[in-house]
């Protein structure tokens, strides 16, 4: 499936870590923070703050973790490995998608939409490393993105949630 300029983020198809379809349209009315995650990265402790962000702003925000193994092969595990690691080590209960490619020729349509101005209507970006974050508003419009060094509870993100 290829993302198109007429496509809304809510129309993009992606599966959960367990392989079930996720209807992004169910999140209309809430902001969505998409984060490409990895279990063996120096930024992996951000899982804890991502969970805290989800818990604190659950009425207005959905955090979506998107496992990817394209940066330093830091997410080599299976879906079960990823889920167990996140639950046991960080108490993660926020939504996790299937493991996808977020760049290159096999880029998933979600990340095509997030990184291409021609699709999101706002700006181009390149995903530089694990734990880069993309914030979408409650109407499905692109708000902003943040490099890995921006912590999930940073005021740069939370200012949109208050």
C-alpha positions in Angstrom: 0.0 0.0 0.0 1.3 3.4 -1.0 0.5 6.6 0.9 -1.0 9.3 -1.3 -1.5 13.1 -0.8 -5.3 12.6 -0.6 -4.9 10.1 2.2 -5.4 11.0 5.8 -3.2 9.5 8.5 -6.4 7.7 9.8 -6.7 5.8 6.5 -3.2 4.2 6.7 -3.2 0.5 7.5 -0.9 -0.9 10.1 -1.1 -3.9 12.4 -0.5 -4.3 16.1 2.4 -6.1 17.5 0.1 -9.1 17.9 -0.9 -8.9 14.2 -4.3 -7.4 14.5 -5.4 -4.4 12.3 -5.2 -1.1 14.0 -7.9 1.5 13.1 -6.1 4.8 13.5 -9.5 6.5 13.0 -10.5 5.4 16.5 -8.1 8.0 17.8 -9.8 11.0 16.2 -10.2 13.6 18.8 -6.9 12.7 20.5 -3.4 13.6 19.6 -1.1 10.7 18.5 2.6 10.4 19.3 4.3 7.9 17.0 7.7 6.8 18.2 10.0 4.4 16.4 11.3 2.2 19.2 14.1 -0.4 19.7 14.9 -2.6 22.7 18.7 -2.4 22.5 19.2 1.3 22.1 20.8 3.9 24.4 17.4 5.7 24.2 15.4 2.6 25.3 14.9 4.0 28.8 12.5 6.5 27.2 10.0 3.7 27.2 9.4 4.6 30.9 8.7 8.3 30.1 6.5 7.3 27.1 4.4 5.2 29.4 4.2 8.1 31.9 3.2 10.4 29.1 0.5 8.0 28.0 -0.8 7.6 31.6 -0.7 11.4 32.4 -2.5 12.5 29.2 -4.6 9.4 28.4 -7.7 11.6 27.9 -6.1 13.6 25.1 -3.1 11.5 23.8 -2.4 8.1 22.4 1.3 6.9 22.3 2.1 4.5 19.6 5.4 2.6 19.6 6.6 1.5 16.2 9.4 -1.2 16.4 12.0 -0.9 13.8 15.3 -2.7 13.2 16.8 -0.3 10.7 19.1 1.6 13.0 22.1 -0.4 14.3 20.0 -3.6 14.3 18.8 -2.6 17.7 15.3 -4.3 17.5 16.2 -7.8 16.3 13.5 -9.6 18.3 10.3 -11.2 17.4 6.9 -9.7 18.2 6.8 -11.8 21.4 10.3 -10.8 22.4 9.5 -7.1 21.9 6.3 -7.3 23.9 7.9 -9.3 26.8 10.9 -6.9 26.9 8.7 -3.8 27.0 6.3 -5.2 29.6 8.9 -6.7 31.9 11.5 -4.0 31.8 9.4 -0.8 31.4 5.8 -1.7 32.2 4.7 -0.6 28.7 1.0 -0.9 28.1 0.6 1.7 25.3 -0.1 0.6 21.8 2.7 -1.1 19.9 2.6 -1.8 16.2 4.1 -4.6 14.1 7.8 -4.2 13.4 8.2 -2.1 10.2 10.7 -0.4 8.0 10.5 3.4 8.4 13.0 4.4 5.7 14.2 3.3 2.3 12.6 1.3 -0.5 10.5 -0.7 1.9 9.3 2.3 3.9 5.9 1.7 5.5 3.1 4.1 4.3 2.7 5.5 7.9 6.3 6.7 7.8 6.0 7.9 4.2 3.1 10.1 5.5 5.0 11.2 8.6 8.2 12.2 6.7 7.0 13.6 3.4 5.5 17.1 3.1 3.7 16.1 -0.1 1.7 13.6 2.1 1.4 15.3 5.5 1.1 18.9 4.1 3.5 20.4 6.6 7.1 19.4 6.3 9.7 16.8 5.2 11.9 15.1 7.7 14.4 12.2 7.9 14.2 9.7 10.7 17.8 9.9 12.1 17.7 7.2 14.8 15.5 5.2 17.2 13.0 7.1 19.4 12.3 9.9 17.0 8.9 11.2 17.7 6.0 12.5 15.5 3.0 14.3 17.0 -0.3 14.4 15.2 -3.2 16.6 16.3 -6.7 15.5 17.2 -7.9 16.1 13.6 -5.1 13.9 12.1 -2.9 16.8 11.0 0.8 16.8 11.4 2.0 19.0 14.3 5.7 18.5 14.8 8.5 16.0 15.1 11.3 15.6 17.6 14.7 13.9 17.4 15.7 11.1 19.8 17.3 13.4 22.3 14.0 15.1 23.1 12.6 13.3 26.1 8.9 12.3 26.0 8.0 14.5 29.0 9.9 17.5 27.5 7.9 20.8 27.5 8.4 20.8 23.7 5.9 18.0 23.5 3.8 18.5 26.6 2.9 22.1 25.6 0.6 20.6 23.0 -1.1 18.4 25.6 -2.1 20.9 28.3 
